[in-house]
Amino acid sequence: MVLNAQEESWINIVRALPPAEAGKVLNWAVELANLAGGRKIDWSDSWSDKDLADATKAAVQRFENLERQDH
């Protein structure tokens, strides 16, 4: 399966989360998909490139902070 840049960014964000939090995000995504009822949802106007960059930066920072606490 080939991912586009936005999908890859989402995967990287979820991977940076602690397992329990990642599970919550994935469950939330499934619930949203179920609400969509198979219709395509256009998220392009909801998340700008800056929003994605900010979310990625925050996720990486949180992961790094947790890693420092574990060592």
N, C-alpha and C positions, 0 to 999 in steps of 0.2 A: 504494500500500500504506500503510495506516494503522498506525502503531506505538503500542503502549501506553507508559505512562511508564517501565516497567522496560526495555522493548526500546530505547527512546530513550536511556535512561541508558547501556546497554551500548554502543550505537553511539557515543555521545559519548566514552566511555572508550577505545574502540578507535581512534577518530579522533585522540585526543590522543597516541597512541603513535607512536614512530618507525616508518617503513614496514616495516622488517625485523621488528620486534617485533609489529606489527599482523598481519603475515603469519603469524607463529607462533601468535598467538591464534586467528586465523581457521582455520588448519589444525587446531588443537586442537579447536575447536568442531565442525568437520566430522567429526573422528574420534569425538568424543563422540556426535554425531548418528548416525553409522554404528553405534556400539555400541548405541544405543537401538533400532535396528531398526524405526523407524517408530512406536514407542510414545511416547506423551506422557510427558514427565518433569516432575514437579512440583518446581520449585526453590524454591517459596515458603518452605519451612522451612530452606533452606540459606543464603539471603542476606536479612538483615533490611534495612530501610530505612537503618539506621545503617551496615551493611556497605557498601551501595551508595554512600552518601554518603562514607564513608571512602575507598573505592576511587576514586571520582570525584575527590575532593580530592587524593589521591596522584598520580593520573594528570595532573591539571592542574598540580600543583606540579612534577612531572618535566618536563612539556612546557615550562613557563615557565623552568625551570633550563636546559634544552637551548637554548631560544631565546636566553637571556642569553649562553650560551657561544658561540653562533654569531655574535653581534654584537660 
